[in-house]
Amino acid sequence: MRVVIGADHAGFELKQHLLPIVKALGHEVIDVGTDGETPVDYPDFAEKVGMAVRDGEADRGVLLCGSGVGASVAANKIPGVRAGLCHDTYSAHQGVEHDDMNVVVLGGRVIGTELAAELVRAYLAAHYTGEERHQRRLGKIIALETKFSKGA
């Protein structure tokens, strides 16, 4: 699987910890930055991660900022991106299984490195079930996205 990973300065340290873990799981990693702790703006990295997923350059994305909230909000503005802020393993796998989440967002200042690694493992191991109720709900999400992006 091709996994794009990006972070702002507040998520940089956690991103550096996660990169070798994702590679060790056998995934191809696309690192879109940032490359240090100099302050940068999280929407720029949310866009890079989201566009890589939307355009098919990556199958899944991992996005980090200080709390995860801002990056999650920004990533979800990109049509086709279903980003979920996860700080527990149930949400990390269930978001994929039920909601076809394609970007997991983590807060670098909120969770520790070992929990983050566990969340990424659960997220990357999960598969969308495609059950009728999940397809129906996903269809409604896509309809909302389409409806409200027409006026943009």
Summary of the structure (lengths in Angstrom):
residues: 152
radius of gyration: 14.5
end to end distance: 32.3
largest distance: 46.0
contacts: 535
relative contact order: 0.17
helix: 49%
strand: 16%
